[in-house]
Amino acid sequence: MIKKIIIAGFVFIGAMSVTQARDSWKFEVTNGSSAAVKHFRTKEGGSWSKNWISGDRIERGETFIMDFNHSDGECVVRTQITFVDDTYFDYDVDYCKIDVIIIRESELLFK
């Protein structure tokens, strides 16, 4: 009986860790395109957000951790990527289900 209680405790702690990990939309972003990215913005309530990139831009091949510091709201959010040459595209992203975003020339890949 004690063994079952201990196992149940570990399962509960593991479930809490997963829940806590999703308390904030935090993920890795890699620029896998051939150009630097200058804007990473999201659209909610009909308007584009501030630029989520900390610093000037994401260079080719660069990876960094992005944290929205919240996980409330809709999971699927329109996301706009703008390159340094002012070309851009936007894409629907399900932030509740991703750990990694890879930016390509005209699409986003997810893991």
KELOLO-144243 format. One record per atom (N, C-alpha, C): atom name; x, y, z; chain; residue number from 1; residue in three letters. Coordinates in steps of 0.2 Angstrom, whole numbers, always signed. Example, Ala and Ser with C-alpha at 12.3 -4.5 7.8 and 13.67 -1.06 7.14 Angstrom:
2
{name N | x +66 | y -28 | z +39 | chain A | resi 1 | resn ala};
{name CA | x +62 | y -22 | z +39 | chain A | resi 1 | resn ala};
{name C | x +66 | y -16 | z +39 | chain A | resi 1 | resn ala};
{name N | x +64 | y -11 | z +35 | chain A | resi 2 | resn ser};
{name CA | x +68 | y -5 | z +36 | chain A | resi 2 | resn ser};
{name C | x +64 | y +0 | z +39 | chain A | resi 2 | resn ser};
***
This chain:
111
{name N | x +4 | y -6 | z +0 | chain A | resi 1 | resn met};
{name CA | x +0 | y +0 | z +0 | chain A | resi 1 | resn met};
{name C | x +4 | y +6 | z +0 | chain A | resi 1 | resn met};
{name N | x +10 | y +6 | z +4 | chain A | resi 2 | resn ile};
{name CA | x +14 | y +12 | z +4 | chain A | resi 2 | resn ile};
{name C | x +17 | y +13 | z -2 | chain A | resi 2 | resn ile};
{name N | x +19 | y +8 | z -6 | chain A | resi 3 | resn lys};
{name CA | x +22 | y +8 | z -12 | chain A | resi 3 | resn lys};
{name C | x +18 | y +12 | z -17 | chain A | resi 3 | resn lys};
{name N | x +11 | y +10 | z -17 | chain A | resi 4 | resn lys};
{name CA | x +6 | y +13 | z -22 | chain A | resi 4 | resn lys};
{name C | x +6 | y +20 | z -20 | chain A | resi 4 | resn lys};
{name N | x +6 | y +22 | z -14 | chain A | resi 5 | resn ile};
{name CA | x +5 | y +29 | z -12 | chain A | resi 5 | resn ile};
{name C | x +11 | y +33 | z -15 | chain A | resi 5 | resn ile};
{name N | x +17 | y +30 | z -14 | chain A | resi 6 | resn ile};
{name CA | x +24 | y +34 | z -16 | chain A | resi 6 | resn ile};
{name C | x +23 | y +34 | z -24 | chain A | resi 6 | resn ile};
{name N | x +21 | y +29 | z -27 | chain A | resi 7 | resn ile};
{name CA | x +21 | y +30 | z -35 | chain A | resi 7 | resn ile};
{name C | x +16 | y +35 | z -37 | chain A | resi 7 | resn ile};
{name N | x +10 | y +35 | z -33 | chain A | resi 8 | resn ala};
{name CA | x +5 | y +40 | z -35 | chain A | resi 8 | resn ala};
{name C | x +8 | y +47 | z -34 | chain A | resi 8 | resn ala};
{name N | x +12 | y +48 | z -28 | chain A | resi 9 | resn gly};
{name CA | x +15 | y +54 | z -27 | chain A | resi 9 | resn gly};
{name C | x +19 | y +57 | z -33 | chain A | resi 9 | resn gly};
{name N | x +24 | y +52 | z -35 | chain A | resi 10 | resn phe};
{name CA | x +28 | y +54 | z -41 | chain A | resi 10 | resn phe};
{name C | x +24 | y +55 | z -47 | chain A | resi 10 | resn phe};
{name N | x +19 | y +52 | z -48 | chain A | resi 11 | resn val};
{name CA | x +15 | y +53 | z -54 | chain A | resi 11 | resn val};
{name C | x +12 | y +60 | z -53 | chain A | resi 11 | resn val};
{name N | x +9 | y +62 | z -47 | chain A | resi 12 | resn phe};
{name CA | x +6 | y +69 | z -46 | chain A | resi 12 | resn phe};
{name C | x +12 | y +74 | z -47 | chain A | resi 12 | resn phe};
{name N | x +18 | y +73 | z -44 | chain A | resi 13 | resn ile};
{name CA | x +23 | y +78 | z -45 | chain A | resi 13 | resn ile};
{name C | x +25 | y +79 | z -53 | chain A | resi 13 | resn ile};
{name N | x +25 | y +73 | z -56 | chain A | resi 14 | resn gly};
{name CA | x +27 | y +74 | z -63 | chain A | resi 14 | resn gly};
{name C | x +21 | y +78 | z -67 | chain A | resi 14 | resn gly};
{name N | x +15 | y +76 | z -66 | chain A | resi 15 | resn ala};
{name CA | x +10 | y +80 | z -69 | chain A | resi 15 | resn ala};
{name C | x +10 | y +87 | z -67 | chain A | resi 15 | resn ala};
{name N | x +12 | y +89 | z -61 | chain A | resi 16 | resn met};
{name CA | x +12 | y +96 | z -59 | chain A | resi 16 | resn met};
{name C | x +18 | y +99 | z -63 | chain A | resi 16 | resn met};
{name N | x +23 | y +96 | z -64 | chain A | resi 17 | resn ser};
{name CA | x +29 | y +99 | z -68 | chain A | resi 17 | resn ser};
{name C | x +27 | y +100 | z -75 | chain A | resi 17 | resn ser};
{name N | x +23 | y +96 | z -78 | chain A | resi 18 | resn val};
{name CA | x +21 | y +97 | z -85 | chain A | resi 18 | resn val};
{name C | x +16 | y +103 | z -85 | chain A | resi 18 | resn val};
{name N | x +12 | y +104 | z -80 | chain A | resi 19 | resn thr};
{name CA | x +7 | y +110 | z -80 | chain A | resi 19 | resn thr};
{name C | x +11 | y +116 | z -79 | chain A | resi 19 | resn thr};
{name N | x +16 | y +116 | z -74 | chain A | resi 20 | resn gln};
{name CA | x +20 | y +122 | z -73 | chain A | resi 20 | resn gln};
{name C | x +24 | y +124 | z -79 | chain A | resi 20 | resn gln};
{name N | x +26 | y +119 | z -83 | chain A | resi 21 | resn ala};
{name CA | x +30 | y +121 | z -89 | chain A | resi 21 | resn ala};
{name C | x +26 | y +124 | z -94 | chain A | resi 21 | resn ala};
{name N | x +19 | y +123 | z -94 | chain A | resi 22 | resn arg};
{name CA | x +15 | y +126 | z -99 | chain A | resi 22 | resn arg};
{name C | x +12 | y +133 | z -96 | chain A | resi 22 | resn arg};
{name N | x +14 | y +135 | z -90 | chain A | resi 23 | resn asp};
{name CA | x +11 | y +141 | z -87 | chain A | resi 23 | resn asp};
{name C | x +13 | y +147 | z -91 | chain A | resi 23 | resn asp};
{name N | x +18 | y +146 | z -95 | chain A | resi 24 | resn ser};
{name CA | x +21 | y +152 | z -99 | chain A | resi 24 | resn ser};
{name C | x +22 | y +149 | z -106 | chain A | resi 24 | resn ser};
{name N | x +21 | y +152 | z -111 | chain A | resi 25 | resn trp};
{name CA | x +23 | y +150 | z -118 | chain A | resi 25 | resn trp};
{name C | x +30 | y +152 | z -119 | chain A | resi 25 | resn trp};
{name N | x +34 | y +147 | z -118 | chain A | resi 26 | resn lys};
{name CA | x +41 | y +148 | z -118 | chain A | resi 26 | resn lys};
{name C | x +44 | y +143 | z -123 | chain A | resi 26 | resn lys};
{name N | x +48 | y +145 | z -128 | chain A | resi 27 | resn phe};
{name CA | x +50 | y +140 | z -133 | chain A | resi 27 | resn phe};
{name C | x +56 | y +143 | z -136 | chain A | resi 27 | resn phe};
{name N | x +59 | y +138 | z -140 | chain A | resi 28 | resn glu};
{name CA | x +66 | y +140 | z -144 | chain A | resi 28 | resn glu};
{name C | x +64 | y +142 | z -151 | chain A | resi 28 | resn glu};
{name N | x +67 | y +147 | z -153 | chain A | resi 29 | resn val};
{name CA | x +66 | y +150 | z -160 | chain A | resi 29 | resn val};
{name C | x +73 | y +149 | z -163 | chain A | resi 29 | resn val};
{name N | x +73 | y +146 | z -169 | chain A | resi 30 | resn thr};
{name CA | x +79 | y +146 | z -173 | chain A | resi 30 | resn thr};
{name C | x +78 | y +149 | z -180 | chain A | resi 30 | resn thr};
{name N | x +82 | y +153 | z -182 | chain A | resi 31 | resn asn};
{name CA | x +82 | y +156 | z -189 | chain A | resi 31 | resn asn};
{name C | x +85 | y +152 | z -194 | chain A | resi 31 | resn asn};
{name N | x +81 | y +148 | z -197 | chain A | resi 32 | resn gly};
{name CA | x +84 | y +143 | z -202 | chain A | resi 32 | resn gly};
{name C | x +83 | y +146 | z -209 | chain A | resi 32 | resn gly};
{name N | x +82 | y +152 | z -210 | chain A | resi 33 | resn ser};
{name CA | x +81 | y +155 | z -217 | chain A | resi 33 | resn ser};
{name C | x +88 | y +158 | z -219 | chain A | resi 33 | resn ser};
{name N | x +88 | y +161 | z -225 | chain A | resi 34 | resn ser};
{name CA | x +95 | y +164 | z -228 | chain A | resi 34 | resn ser};
{name C | x +96 | y +171 | z -226 | chain A | resi 34 | resn ser};
{name N | x +91 | y +174 | z -222 | chain A | resi 35 | resn ala};
{name CA | x +92 | y +181 | z -220 | chain A | resi 35 | resn ala};
{name C | x +90 | y +182 | z -213 | chain A | resi 35 | resn ala};
{name N | x +92 | y +188 | z -210 | chain A | resi 36 | resn ala};
{name CA | x +91 | y +189 | z -203 | chain A | resi 36 | resn ala};
{name C | x +84 | y +191 | z -203 | chain A | resi 36 | resn ala};
{name N | x +81 | y +190 | z -197 | chain A | resi 37 | resn val};
{name CA | x +74 | y +192 | z -195 | chain A | resi 37 | resn val};
{name C | x +74 | y +198 | z -191 | chain A | resi 37 | resn val};
{name N | x +70 | y +203 | z -193 | chain A | resi 38 | resn lys};
{name CA | x +70 | y +209 | z -189 | chain A | resi 38 | resn lys};
{name C | x +63 | y +210 | z -184 | chain A | resi 38 | resn lys};
{name N | x +58 | y +206 | z -186 | chain A | resi 39 | resn his};
{name CA | x +52 | y +206 | z -182 | chain A | resi 39 | resn his};
{name C | x +49 | y +200 | z -181 | chain A | resi 39 | resn his};
{name N | x +46 | y +198 | z -175 | chain A | resi 40 | resn phe};
{name CA | x +42 | y +192 | z -174 | chain A | resi 40 | resn phe};
{name C | x +37 | y +195 | z -170 | chain A | resi 40 | resn phe};
{name N | x +31 | y +195 | z -173 | chain A | resi 41 | resn arg};
{name CA | x +25 | y +199 | z -170 | chain A | resi 41 | resn arg};
{name C | x +19 | y +194 | z -170 | chain A | resi 41 | resn arg};
{name N | x +14 | y +195 | z -165 | chain A | resi 42 | resn thr};
{name CA | x +8 | y +191 | z -165 | chain A | resi 42 | resn thr};
{name C | x +2 | y +195 | z -166 | chain A | resi 42 | resn thr};
{name N | x -3 | y +192 | z -168 | chain A | resi 43 | resn lys};
{name CA | x -9 | y +196 | z -169 | chain A | resi 43 | resn lys};
{name C | x -15 | y +194 | z -165 | chain A | resi 43 | resn lys};
{name N | x -17 | y +198 | z -160 | chain A | resi 44 | resn glu};
{name CA | x -23 | y +197 | z -156 | chain A | resi 44 | resn glu};
{name C | x -27 | y +203 | z -156 | chain A | resi 44 | resn glu};
{name N | x -34 | y +202 | z -156 | chain A | resi 45 | resn gly};
{name CA | x -38 | y +207 | z -155 | chain A | resi 45 | resn gly};
{name C | x -38 | y +212 | z -161 | chain A | resi 45 | resn gly};
{name N | x -36 | y +209 | z -167 | chain A | resi 46 | resn gly};
{name CA | x -35 | y +213 | z -173 | chain A | resi 46 | resn gly};
{name C | x -29 | y +217 | z -174 | chain A | resi 46 | resn gly};
{name N | x -25 | y +217 | z -170 | chain A | resi 47 | resn ser};
{name CA | x -19 | y +222 | z -170 | chain A | resi 47 | resn ser};
{name C | x -12 | y +217 | z -169 | chain A | resi 47 | resn ser};
{name N | x -7 | y +220 | z -173 | chain A | resi 48 | resn trp};
{name CA | x -1 | y +216 | z -172 | chain A | resi 48 | resn trp};
{name C | x +3 | y +219 | z -165 | chain A | resi 48 | resn trp};
{name N | x +6 | y +214 | z -162 | chain A | resi 49 | resn ser};
{name CA | x +9 | y +216 | z -156 | chain A | resi 49 | resn ser};
{name C | x +16 | y +219 | z -157 | chain A | resi 49 | resn ser};
{name N | x +19 | y +221 | z -151 | chain A | resi 50 | resn lys};
{name CA | x +26 | y +224 | z -152 | chain A | resi 50 | resn lys};
{name C | x +30 | y +218 | z -155 | chain A | resi 50 | resn lys};
{name N | x +37 | y +220 | z -156 | chain A | resi 51 | resn asn};
{name CA | x +41 | y +215 | z -159 | chain A | resi 51 | resn asn};
{name C | x +44 | y +211 | z -153 | chain A | resi 51 | resn asn};
{name N | x +43 | y +204 | z -153 | chain A | resi 52 | resn trp};
{name CA | x +45 | y +200 | z -148 | chain A | resi 52 | resn trp};
{name C | x +52 | y +198 | z -148 | chain A | resi 52 | resn trp};
{name N | x +56 | y +200 | z -153 | chain A | resi 53 | resn ile};
{name CA | x +63 | y +199 | z -153 | chain A | resi 53 | resn ile};
{name C | x +67 | y +204 | z -148 | chain A | resi 53 | resn ile};
{name N | x +71 | y +201 | z -143 | chain A | resi 54 | resn ser};
{name CA | x +75 | y +205 | z -139 | chain A | resi 54 | resn ser};
{name C | x +81 | y +207 | z -143 | chain A | resi 54 | resn ser};
{name N | x +83 | y +213 | z -144 | chain A | resi 55 | resn gly};
{name CA | x +88 | y +215 | z -148 | chain A | resi 55 | resn gly};
{name C | x +86 | y +217 | z -155 | chain A | resi 55 | resn gly};
{name N | x +91 | y +218 | z -159 | chain A | resi 56 | resn asp};
{name CA | x +89 | y +221 | z -166 | chain A | resi 56 | resn asp};
{name C | x +86 | y +216 | z -170 | chain A | resi 56 | resn asp};
{name N | x +89 | y +209 | z -170 | chain A | resi 57 | resn arg};
{name CA | x +86 | y +204 | z -175 | chain A | resi 57 | resn arg};
{name C | x +89 | y +197 | z -173 | chain A | resi 57 | resn arg};
{name N | x +86 | y +193 | z -177 | chain A | resi 58 | resn ile};
{name CA | x +89 | y +186 | z -176 | chain A | resi 58 | resn ile};
{name C | x +93 | y +184 | z -182 | chain A | resi 58 | resn ile};
{name N | x +99 | y +183 | z -182 | chain A | resi 59 | resn glu};
{name CA | x +104 | y +182 | z -187 | chain A | resi 59 | resn glu};
{name C | x +103 | y +175 | z -190 | chain A | resi 59 | resn glu};
{name N | x +105 | y +173 | z -196 | chain A | resi 60 | resn arg};
{name CA | x +104 | y +167 | z -199 | chain A | resi 60 | resn arg};
{name C | x +108 | y +162 | z -195 | chain A | resi 60 | resn arg};
{name N | x +104 | y +156 | z -193 | chain A | resi 61 | resn gly};
{name CA | x +107 | y +151 | z -189 | chain A | resi 61 | resn gly};
{name C | x +107 | y +152 | z -182 | chain A | resi 61 | resn gly};
{name N | x +105 | y +158 | z -180 | chain A | resi 62 | resn glu};
{name CA | x +104 | y +160 | z -172 | chain A | resi 62 | resn glu};
{name C | x +98 | y +156 | z -169 | chain A | resi 62 | resn glu};
{name N | x +99 | y +154 | z -163 | chain A | resi 63 | resn thr};
{name CA | x +94 | y +151 | z -159 | chain A | resi 63 | resn thr};
{name C | x +93 | y +155 | z -152 | chain A | resi 63 | resn thr};
{name N | x +87 | y +156 | z -150 | chain A | resi 64 | resn phe};
{name CA | x +86 | y +159 | z -144 | chain A | resi 64 | resn phe};
{name C | x +80 | y +157 | z -141 | chain A | resi 64 | resn phe};
{name N | x +79 | y +158 | z -134 | chain A | resi 65 | resn ile};
{name CA | x +73 | y +156 | z -130 | chain A | resi 65 | resn ile};
{name C | x +68 | y +162 | z -130 | chain A | resi 65 | resn ile};
{name N | x +62 | y +161 | z -132 | chain A | resi 66 | resn met};
{name CA | x +57 | y +167 | z -132 | chain A | resi 66 | resn met};
{name C | x +52 | y +165 | z -127 | chain A | resi 66 | resn met};
{name N | x +50 | y +170 | z -123 | chain A | resi 67 | resn asp};
{name CA | x +45 | y +168 | z -117 | chain A | resi 67 | resn asp};
{name C | x +40 | y +174 | z -117 | chain A | resi 67 | resn asp};
{name N | x +34 | y +172 | z -119 | chain A | resi 68 | resn phe};
{name CA | x +29 | y +177 | z -119 | chain A | resi 68 | resn phe};
{name C | x +26 | y +179 | z -112 | chain A | resi 68 | resn phe};
{name N | x +29 | y +175 | z -107 | chain A | resi 69 | resn asn};
{name CA | x +27 | y +177 | z -100 | chain A | resi 69 | resn asn};
{name C | x +20 | y +176 | z -98 | chain A | resi 69 | resn asn};
{name N | x +16 | y +172 | z -102 | chain A | resi 70 | resn his};
{name CA | x +10 | y +170 | z -100 | chain A | resi 70 | resn his};
{name C | x +8 | y +165 | z -105 | chain A | resi 70 | resn his};
{name N | x +2 | y +162 | z -103 | chain A | resi 71 | resn ser};
{name CA | x -1 | y +156 | z -108 | chain A | resi 71 | resn ser};
{name C | x -8 | y +157 | z -108 | chain A | resi 71 | resn ser};
{name N | x -11 | y +163 | z -106 | chain A | resi 72 | resn asp};
{name CA | x -18 | y +163 | z -107 | chain A | resi 72 | resn asp};
{name C | x -20 | y +166 | z -114 | chain A | resi 72 | resn asp};
{name N | x -26 | y +165 | z -115 | chain A | resi 73 | resn gly};
{name CA | x -29 | y +167 | z -122 | chain A | resi 73 | resn gly};
{name C | x -29 | y +161 | z -127 | chain A | resi 73 | resn gly};
{name N | x -30 | y +163 | z -133 | chain A | resi 74 | resn glu};
{name CA | x -31 | y +158 | z -138 | chain A | resi 74 | resn glu};
{name C | x -24 | y +154 | z -139 | chain A | resi 74 | resn glu};
{name N | x -24 | y +148 | z -140 | chain A | resi 75 | resn cys};
{name CA | x -18 | y +144 | z -142 | chain A | resi 75 | resn cys};
{name C | x -15 | y +146 | z -149 | chain A | resi 75 | resn cys};
{name N | x -20 | y +146 | z -154 | chain A | resi 76 | resn val};
{name CA | x -18 | y +147 | z -161 | chain A | resi 76 | resn val};
{name C | x -18 | y +155 | z -162 | chain A | resi 76 | resn val};
{name N | x -12 | y +158 | z -163 | chain A | resi 77 | resn val};
{name CA | x -11 | y +165 | z -164 | chain A | resi 77 | resn val};
{name C | x -8 | y +166 | z -171 | chain A | resi 77 | resn val};
{name N | x -10 | y +171 | z -175 | chain A | resi 78 | resn arg};
{name CA | x -7 | y +173 | z -181 | chain A | resi 78 | resn arg};
{name C | x +0 | y +176 | z -179 | chain A | resi 78 | resn arg};
{name N | x +5 | y +174 | z -182 | chain A | resi 79 | resn thr};
{name CA | x +12 | y +176 | z -181 | chain A | resi 79 | resn thr};
{name C | x +15 | y +179 | z -187 | chain A | resi 79 | resn thr};
{name N | x +18 | y +185 | z -187 | chain A | resi 80 | resn gln};
{name CA | x +21 | y +188 | z -193 | chain A | resi 80 | resn gln};
{name C | x +29 | y +188 | z -192 | chain A | resi 80 | resn gln};
{name N | x +32 | y +186 | z -197 | chain A | resi 81 | resn ile};
{name CA | x +39 | y +186 | z -197 | chain A | resi 81 | resn ile};
{name C | x +41 | y +191 | z -203 | chain A | resi 81 | resn ile};
{name N | x +46 | y +196 | z -201 | chain A | resi 82 | resn thr};
{name CA | x +48 | y +201 | z -206 | chain A | resi 82 | resn thr};
{name C | x +56 | y +200 | z -206 | chain A | resi 82 | resn thr};
{name N | x +58 | y +200 | z -212 | chain A | resi 83 | resn phe};
{name CA | x +66 | y +199 | z -213 | chain A | resi 83 | resn phe};
{name C | x +69 | y +206 | z -214 | chain A | resi 83 | resn phe};
{name N | x +75 | y +207 | z -214 | chain A | resi 84 | resn val};
{name CA | x +79 | y +213 | z -214 | chain A | resi 84 | resn val};
{name C | x +77 | y +217 | z -221 | chain A | resi 84 | resn val};
{name N | x +76 | y +213 | z -226 | chain A | resi 85 | resn asp};
{name CA | x +74 | y +216 | z -233 | chain A | resi 85 | resn asp};
{name C | x +67 | y +218 | z -233 | chain A | resi 85 | resn asp};
{name N | x +63 | y +218 | z -228 | chain A | resi 86 | resn asp};
{name CA | x +56 | y +220 | z -227 | chain A | resi 86 | resn asp};
{name C | x +51 | y +215 | z -230 | chain A | resi 86 | resn asp};
{name N | x +54 | y +209 | z -233 | chain A | resi 87 | resn thr};
{name CA | x +49 | y +204 | z -235 | chain A | resi 87 | resn thr};
{name C | x +46 | y +201 | z -228 | chain A | resi 87 | resn thr};
{name N | x +40 | y +198 | z -229 | chain A | resi 88 | resn tyr};
{name CA | x +37 | y +195 | z -223 | chain A | resi 88 | resn tyr};
{name C | x +32 | y +190 | z -225 | chain A | resi 88 | resn tyr};
{name N | x +30 | y +186 | z -220 | chain A | resi 89 | resn phe};
{name CA | x +25 | y +182 | z -221 | chain A | resi 89 | resn phe};
{name C | x +21 | y +181 | z -214 | chain A | resi 89 | resn phe};
{name N | x +15 | y +178 | z -214 | chain A | resi 90 | resn asp};
{name CA | x +12 | y +177 | z -207 | chain A | resi 90 | resn asp};
{name C | x +9 | y +170 | z -207 | chain A | resi 90 | resn asp};
{name N | x +9 | y +167 | z -202 | chain A | resi 91 | resn tyr};
{name CA | x +7 | y +160 | z -201 | chain A | resi 91 | resn tyr};
{name C | x +3 | y +159 | z -194 | chain A | resi 91 | resn tyr};
{name N | x -1 | y +154 | z -194 | chain A | resi 92 | resn asp};
{name CA | x -5 | y +152 | z -188 | chain A | resi 92 | resn asp};
{name C | x +0 | y +147 | z -184 | chain A | resi 92 | resn asp};
{name N | x +1 | y +149 | z -178 | chain A | resi 93 | resn val};
{name CA | x +5 | y +145 | z -173 | chain A | resi 93 | resn val};
{name C | x +1 | y +143 | z -167 | chain A | resi 93 | resn val};
{name N | x +1 | y +137 | z -166 | chain A | resi 94 | resn asp};
{name CA | x -2 | y +134 | z -160 | chain A | resi 94 | resn asp};
{name C | x +3 | y +134 | z -154 | chain A | resi 94 | resn asp};
{name N | x +3 | y +139 | z -150 | chain A | resi 95 | resn tyr};
{name CA | x +8 | y +140 | z -145 | chain A | resi 95 | resn tyr};
{name C | x +7 | y +135 | z -139 | chain A | resi 95 | resn tyr};
{name N | x +1 | y +132 | z -139 | chain A | resi 96 | resn cys};
{name CA | x +0 | y +127 | z -133 | chain A | resi 96 | resn cys};
{name C | x +4 | y +120 | z -135 | chain A | resi 96 | resn cys};
{name N | x +6 | y +119 | z -141 | chain A | resi 97 | resn lys};
{name CA | x +8 | y +113 | z -143 | chain A | resi 97 | resn lys};
{name C | x +16 | y +113 | z -145 | chain A | resi 97 | resn lys};
{name N | x +19 | y +118 | z -145 | chain A | resi 98 | resn ile};
{name CA | x +26 | y +118 | z -148 | chain A | resi 98 | resn ile};
{name C | x +31 | y +119 | z -142 | chain A | resi 98 | resn ile};
{name N | x +37 | y +117 | z -144 | chain A | resi 99 | resn asp};
{name CA | x +43 | y +118 | z -140 | chain A | resi 99 | resn asp};
{name C | x +49 | y +122 | z -144 | chain A | resi 99 | resn asp};
{name N | x +48 | y +121 | z -151 | chain A | resi 100 | resn val};
{name CA | x +53 | y +124 | z -155 | chain A | resi 100 | resn val};
{name C | x +50 | y +127 | z -161 | chain A | resi 100 | resn val};
{name N | x +52 | y +133 | z -164 | chain A | resi 101 | resn ile};
{name CA | x +50 | y +136 | z -170 | chain A | resi 101 | resn ile};
{name C | x +56 | y +136 | z -174 | chain A | resi 101 | resn ile};
{name N | x +56 | y +134 | z -180 | chain A | resi 102 | resn ile};
{name CA | x +61 | y +135 | z -185 | chain A | resi 102 | resn ile};
{name C | x +58 | y +140 | z -191 | chain A | resi 102 | resn ile};
{name N | x +61 | y +146 | z -191 | chain A | resi 103 | resn ile};
{name CA | x +59 | y +150 | z -196 | chain A | resi 103 | resn ile};
{name C | x +63 | y +149 | z -203 | chain A | resi 103 | resn ile};
{name N | x +59 | y +148 | z -208 | chain A | resi 104 | resn arg};
{name CA | x +61 | y +147 | z -215 | chain A | resi 104 | resn arg};
{name C | x +59 | y +153 | z -219 | chain A | resi 104 | resn arg};
{name N | x +61 | y +153 | z -226 | chain A | resi 105 | resn glu};
{name CA | x +59 | y +159 | z -230 | chain A | resi 105 | resn glu};
{name C | x +52 | y +161 | z -230 | chain A | resi 105 | resn glu};
{name N | x +48 | y +156 | z -230 | chain A | resi 106 | resn ser};
{name CA | x +40 | y +157 | z -231 | chain A | resi 106 | resn ser};
{name C | x +36 | y +153 | z -227 | chain A | resi 106 | resn ser};
{name N | x +39 | y +150 | z -222 | chain A | resi 107 | resn glu};
{name CA | x +35 | y +145 | z -217 | chain A | resi 107 | resn glu};
{name C | x +38 | y +145 | z -211 | chain A | resi 107 | resn glu};
{name N | x +35 | y +142 | z -206 | chain A | resi 108 | resn leu};
{name CA | x +37 | y +140 | z -199 | chain A | resi 108 | resn leu};
{name C | x +37 | y +133 | z -199 | chain A | resi 108 | resn leu};
{name N | x +42 | y +130 | z -196 | chain A | resi 109 | resn leu};
{name CA | x +42 | y +123 | z -194 | chain A | resi 109 | resn leu};
{name C | x +41 | y +122 | z -187 | chain A | resi 109 | resn leu};
{name N | x +38 | y +117 | z -184 | chain A | resi 110 | resn phe};
{name CA | x +37 | y +116 | z -177 | chain A | resi 110 | resn phe};
{name C | x +39 | y +109 | z -174 | chain A | resi 110 | resn phe};
{name N | x +42 | y +109 | z -168 | chain A | resi 111 | resn lys};
{name CA | x +43 | y +103 | z -165 | chain A | resi 111 | resn lys};
{name C | x +40 | y +103 | z -158 | chain A | resi 111 | resn lys};
***
